[in-house]
Amino acid sequence: MEKLNIGVIGLGAIGQQHVQALVDIERANLLCVADINREIAEKTAAKTNAKAFANYKEMLALPELDAVVVATPDEIHT
């Protein structure tokens, strides 16, 4: 079964919930996470075997990335 490579941008409370949900989904592969707080990104990545980014644009450049969850405050989604 092919897995979808997914990233999460924003690792606050809601972002962490998305991370956990993706880890639990059999057809999802949490490929990467991004947060402006590099420490949080690295800590989350270490727990999930994902790649950590402090700059979401660098994360979006990964050719193997299929989809992204944006878990930031509404006013900065764009």
MARRORO-822073 format. One record per atom (N, C-alpha, C): residue number from 1; residue in three letters; atom name; x, y, z. Coordinates in Angstrom, 2 decimals, always signed. Example, Ala and Ser with C-alpha at 12.3 -4.5 7.8 and 13.67 -1.06 7.14 Angstrom:
! MARRORO-822073
PT/num/residuo/atomo/u/v/w
PT/1/ALA/N/+13.19/-5.69/+7.80
PT/1/ALA/CA/+12.30/-4.50/+7.80
PT/1/ALA/C/+13.20/-3.30/+7.80
PT/2/SER/N/+12.85/-2.25/+7.08
PT/2/SER/CA/+13.67/-1.06/+7.14
PT/2/SER/C/+12.90/+0.03/+7.87
***
This chain:
! MARRORO-822073
PT/num/residuo/atomo/u/v/w
PT/1/MET/N/+0.83/-1.17/+0.00
PT/1/MET/CA/+0.00/+0.00/+0.00
PT/1/MET/C/+0.89/+1.25/+0.00
PT/2/GLU/N/+0.62/+2.15/-0.91
PT/2/GLU/CA/+1.40/+3.38/-1.01
PT/2/GLU/C/+0.96/+4.38/+0.06
PT/3/LYS/N/+1.94/+5.02/+0.67
PT/3/LYS/CA/+1.64/+6.02/+1.70
PT/3/LYS/C/+1.78/+7.41/+1.13
PT/4/LEU/N/+0.99/+8.32/+1.67
PT/4/LEU/CA/+1.03/+9.72/+1.30
PT/4/LEU/C/+2.01/+10.43/+2.22
PT/5/ASN/N/+3.00/+11.12/+1.67
PT/5/ASN/CA/+3.99/+11.86/+2.44
PT/5/ASN/C/+3.42/+13.23/+2.81
PT/6/ILE/N/+3.26/+13.46/+4.10
PT/6/ILE/CA/+2.58/+14.66/+4.58
PT/6/ILE/C/+3.48/+15.45/+5.51
PT/7/GLY/N/+3.35/+16.77/+5.44
PT/7/GLY/CA/+4.05/+17.67/+6.35
PT/7/GLY/C/+3.05/+18.46/+7.17
PT/8/VAL/N/+3.49/+18.95/+8.30
PT/8/VAL/CA/+2.66/+19.80/+9.15
PT/8/VAL/C/+3.40/+21.11/+9.38
PT/9/ILE/N/+2.71/+22.22/+9.11
PT/9/ILE/CA/+3.25/+23.55/+9.36
PT/9/ILE/C/+2.53/+24.11/+10.58
PT/10/GLY/N/+3.29/+24.42/+11.61
PT/10/GLY/CA/+2.73/+24.94/+12.85
PT/10/GLY/C/+2.59/+23.82/+13.86
PT/11/LEU/N/+3.33/+23.90/+14.95
PT/11/LEU/CA/+3.37/+22.81/+15.92
PT/11/LEU/C/+2.91/+23.21/+17.31
PT/12/GLY/N/+1.92/+24.10/+17.33
PT/12/GLY/CA/+1.28/+24.43/+18.60
PT/12/GLY/C/+0.34/+23.29/+18.99
PT/13/ALA/N/-0.63/+23.58/+19.83
PT/13/ALA/CA/-1.53/+22.54/+20.33
PT/13/ALA/C/-2.26/+21.81/+19.21
PT/14/ILE/N/-2.83/+22.55/+18.27
PT/14/ILE/CA/-3.57/+21.92/+17.16
PT/14/ILE/C/-2.60/+21.19/+16.24
PT/15/GLY/N/-1.47/+21.78/+15.96
PT/15/GLY/CA/-0.47/+21.12/+15.11
PT/15/GLY/C/-0.01/+19.80/+15.70
PT/16/GLN/N/+0.18/+19.78/+17.00
PT/16/GLN/CA/+0.59/+18.53/+17.66
PT/16/GLN/C/-0.49/+17.46/+17.55
PT/17/GLN/N/-1.75/+17.88/+17.61
PT/17/GLN/CA/-2.85/+16.93/+17.43
PT/17/GLN/C/-2.85/+16.35/+16.01
PT/18/HIS/N/-2.58/+17.20/+15.04
PT/18/HIS/CA/-2.49/+16.73/+13.65
PT/18/HIS/C/-1.32/+15.76/+13.49
PT/19/VAL/N/-0.20/+16.08/+14.09
PT/19/VAL/CA/+0.97/+15.20/+14.03
PT/19/VAL/C/+0.60/+13.81/+14.56
PT/20/GLN/N/-0.01/+13.77/+15.73
PT/20/GLN/CA/-0.37/+12.48/+16.32
PT/20/GLN/C/-1.37/+11.73/+15.46
PT/21/ALA/N/-2.34/+12.44/+14.91
PT/21/ALA/CA/-3.33/+11.79/+14.05
PT/21/ALA/C/-2.65/+11.19/+12.82
PT/22/LEU/N/-1.72/+11.91/+12.21
PT/22/LEU/CA/-1.03/+11.41/+11.03
PT/22/LEU/C/-0.17/+10.20/+11.35
PT/23/VAL/N/+0.46/+10.21/+12.51
PT/23/VAL/CA/+1.27/+9.06/+12.92
PT/23/VAL/C/+0.40/+7.81/+13.05
PT/24/ASP/N/-0.85/+8.01/+13.47
PT/24/ASP/CA/-1.75/+6.89/+13.69
PT/24/ASP/C/-2.45/+6.39/+12.42
PT/25/ILE/N/-2.37/+7.14/+11.33
PT/25/ILE/CA/-3.05/+6.75/+10.08
PT/25/ILE/C/-2.11/+5.85/+9.27
PT/26/GLU/N/-2.57/+4.68/+8.98
PT/26/GLU/CA/-1.75/+3.68/+8.30
PT/26/GLU/C/-1.25/+4.13/+6.92
PT/27/ARG/N/-2.05/+4.84/+6.18
PT/27/ARG/CA/-1.66/+5.24/+4.83
PT/27/ARG/C/-0.96/+6.60/+4.78
PT/28/ALA/N/-0.67/+7.18/+5.94
PT/28/ALA/CA/+0.03/+8.46/+6.00
PT/28/ALA/C/+1.45/+8.26/+6.48
PT/29/ASN/N/+2.35/+9.01/+5.91
PT/29/ASN/CA/+3.73/+9.05/+6.37
PT/29/ASN/C/+4.04/+10.49/+6.74
PT/30/LEU/N/+4.22/+10.75/+8.04
PT/30/LEU/CA/+4.59/+12.09/+8.47
PT/30/LEU/C/+6.03/+12.31/+8.05
PT/31/LEU/N/+6.21/+12.98/+6.94
PT/31/LEU/CA/+7.53/+13.17/+6.35
PT/31/LEU/C/+8.30/+14.30/+7.04
PT/32/CYS/N/+7.58/+15.39/+7.37
PT/32/CYS/CA/+8.28/+16.57/+7.87
PT/32/CYS/C/+7.35/+17.46/+8.67
PT/33/VAL/N/+7.96/+18.28/+9.50
PT/33/VAL/CA/+7.23/+19.26/+10.31
PT/33/VAL/C/+7.98/+20.58/+10.25
PT/34/ALA/N/+7.24/+21.68/+10.39
PT/34/ALA/CA/+7.86/+23.00/+10.37
PT/34/ALA/C/+7.23/+23.89/+11.43
PT/35/ASP/N/+8.08/+24.65/+12.10
PT/35/ASP/CA/+7.61/+25.64/+13.07
PT/35/ASP/C/+8.70/+26.71/+13.17
PT/36/ILE/N/+8.30/+27.95/+13.39
PT/36/ILE/CA/+9.31/+29.00/+13.51
PT/36/ILE/C/+10.19/+28.80/+14.73
PT/37/ASN/N/+9.71/+28.02/+15.67
PT/37/ASN/CA/+10.51/+27.65/+16.83
PT/37/ASN/C/+11.24/+26.34/+16.50
PT/38/ARG/N/+12.49/+26.47/+16.10
PT/38/ARG/CA/+13.26/+25.30/+15.66
PT/38/ARG/C/+13.31/+24.20/+16.73
PT/39/GLU/N/+13.39/+24.59/+17.99
PT/39/GLU/CA/+13.47/+23.61/+19.07
PT/39/GLU/C/+12.22/+22.72/+19.09
PT/40/ILE/N/+11.06/+23.33/+18.94
PT/40/ILE/CA/+9.81/+22.56/+18.91
PT/40/ILE/C/+9.78/+21.67/+17.67
PT/41/ALA/N/+10.21/+22.19/+16.54
PT/41/ALA/CA/+10.24/+21.39/+15.31
PT/41/ALA/C/+11.15/+20.18/+15.47
PT/42/GLU/N/+12.32/+20.40/+16.02
PT/42/GLU/CA/+13.28/+19.30/+16.18
PT/42/GLU/C/+12.80/+18.28/+17.21
PT/43/LYS/N/+12.19/+18.76/+18.28
PT/43/LYS/CA/+11.67/+17.85/+19.31
PT/43/LYS/C/+10.54/+16.98/+18.74
PT/44/THR/N/+9.64/+17.60/+18.00
PT/44/THR/CA/+8.54/+16.85/+17.40
PT/44/THR/C/+9.06/+15.87/+16.36
PT/45/ALA/N/+10.00/+16.31/+15.55
PT/45/ALA/CA/+10.57/+15.45/+14.52
PT/45/ALA/C/+11.27/+14.24/+15.13
PT/46/ALA/N/+11.97/+14.46/+16.22
PT/46/ALA/CA/+12.69/+13.36/+16.88
PT/46/ALA/C/+11.74/+12.29/+17.39
PT/47/LYS/N/+10.56/+12.71/+17.85
PT/47/LYS/CA/+9.58/+11.75/+18.37
PT/47/LYS/C/+8.89/+10.97/+17.26
PT/48/THR/N/+8.91/+11.51/+16.04
PT/48/THR/CA/+8.12/+10.92/+14.96
PT/48/THR/C/+8.94/+10.46/+13.77
PT/49/ASN/N/+10.24/+10.60/+13.84
PT/49/ASN/CA/+11.13/+10.25/+12.72
PT/49/ASN/C/+10.86/+11.09/+11.48
PT/50/ALA/N/+10.41/+12.31/+11.67
PT/50/ALA/CA/+10.18/+13.23/+10.56
PT/50/ALA/C/+11.38/+14.16/+10.42
PT/51/LYS/N/+11.40/+14.92/+9.34
PT/51/LYS/CA/+12.42/+15.94/+9.14
PT/51/LYS/C/+11.91/+17.24/+9.75
PT/52/ALA/N/+12.79/+18.01/+10.39
PT/52/ALA/CA/+12.40/+19.26/+11.04
PT/52/ALA/C/+12.85/+20.46/+10.22
PT/53/PHE/N/+11.98/+21.47/+10.19
PT/53/PHE/CA/+12.30/+22.72/+9.50
PT/53/PHE/C/+11.84/+23.90/+10.34
PT/54/ALA/N/+12.62/+24.96/+10.34
PT/54/ALA/CA/+12.20/+26.22/+10.96
PT/54/ALA/C/+11.60/+27.13/+9.89
PT/55/ASN/N/+11.88/+26.84/+8.63
PT/55/ASN/CA/+11.38/+27.61/+7.51
PT/55/ASN/C/+10.48/+26.71/+6.66
PT/56/TYR/N/+9.19/+26.99/+6.67
PT/56/TYR/CA/+8.25/+26.14/+5.94
PT/56/TYR/C/+8.51/+26.13/+4.43
PT/57/LYS/N/+9.09/+27.19/+3.90
PT/57/LYS/CA/+9.37/+27.23/+2.45
PT/57/LYS/C/+10.41/+26.18/+2.07
PT/58/GLU/N/+11.37/+25.96/+2.93
PT/58/GLU/CA/+12.35/+24.90/+2.69
PT/58/GLU/C/+11.67/+23.53/+2.71
PT/59/MET/N/+10.74/+23.36/+3.63
PT/59/MET/CA/+10.00/+22.10/+3.71
PT/59/MET/C/+9.18/+21.88/+2.44
PT/60/LEU/N/+8.52/+22.93/+1.97
PT/60/LEU/CA/+7.68/+22.80/+0.78
PT/60/LEU/C/+8.48/+22.46/-0.47
PT/61/ALA/N/+9.78/+22.70/-0.45
PT/61/ALA/CA/+10.64/+22.39/-1.60
PT/61/ALA/C/+10.97/+20.91/-1.71
PT/62/LEU/N/+10.64/+20.11/-0.70
PT/62/LEU/CA/+10.93/+18.67/-0.76
PT/62/LEU/C/+10.13/+18.03/-1.89
PT/63/PRO/N/+10.79/+17.42/-2.85
PT/63/PRO/CA/+10.06/+16.84/-3.99
PT/63/PRO/C/+9.16/+15.68/-3.61
PT/64/GLU/N/+9.47/+15.00/-2.53
PT/64/GLU/CA/+8.68/+13.83/-2.14
PT/64/GLU/C/+7.44/+14.20/-1.30
PT/65/LEU/N/+7.27/+15.47/-0.96
PT/65/LEU/CA/+6.14/+15.92/-0.15
PT/65/LEU/C/+4.87/+15.94/-1.01
PT/66/ASP/N/+3.83/+15.22/-0.55
PT/66/ASP/CA/+2.58/+15.13/-1.30
PT/66/ASP/C/+1.50/+16.09/-0.81
PT/67/ALA/N/+1.47/+16.36/+0.49
PT/67/ALA/CA/+0.40/+17.19/+1.06
PT/67/ALA/C/+0.90/+17.86/+2.33
PT/68/VAL/N/+0.22/+18.94/+2.72
PT/68/VAL/CA/+0.61/+19.69/+3.90
PT/68/VAL/C/-0.63/+20.04/+4.72
PT/69/VAL/N/-0.51/+19.92/+6.03
PT/69/VAL/CA/-1.52/+20.40/+6.97
PT/69/VAL/C/-1.02/+21.75/+7.48
PT/70/VAL/N/-1.84/+22.79/+7.33
PT/70/VAL/CA/-1.48/+24.11/+7.84
PT/70/VAL/C/-2.20/+24.27/+9.17
PT/71/ALA/N/-1.44/+24.26/+10.25
PT/71/ALA/CA/-1.99/+24.32/+11.60
PT/71/ALA/C/-1.48/+25.58/+12.30
PT/72/THR/N/-1.63/+26.68/+11.62
PT/72/THR/CA/-1.22/+27.98/+12.16
PT/72/THR/C/-2.48/+28.79/+12.43
PT/73/PRO/N/-2.36/+29.90/+13.15
PT/73/PRO/CA/-3.54/+30.74/+13.36
PT/73/PRO/C/-4.16/+31.18/+12.01
PT/74/ASP/N/-5.46/+31.28/+11.97
PT/74/ASP/CA/-6.19/+31.58/+10.74
PT/74/ASP/C/-5.61/+32.75/+9.97
PT/75/GLU/N/-5.25/+33.82/+10.66
PT/75/GLU/CA/-4.82/+35.04/+9.98
PT/75/GLU/C/-3.49/+34.90/+9.24
PT/76/ILE/N/-2.75/+33.83/+9.48
PT/76/ILE/CA/-1.48/+33.66/+8.75
PT/76/ILE/C/-1.49/+32.43/+7.82
PT/77/HIS/N/-2.65/+31.87/+7.53
PT/77/HIS/CA/-2.73/+30.72/+6.62
PT/77/HIS/C/-2.22/+31.03/+5.23
PT/78/THR/N/-2.47/+32.21/+4.73
PT/78/THR/CA/-2.04/+32.51/+3.37
PT/78/THR/C/-0.55/+32.67/+3.29
***
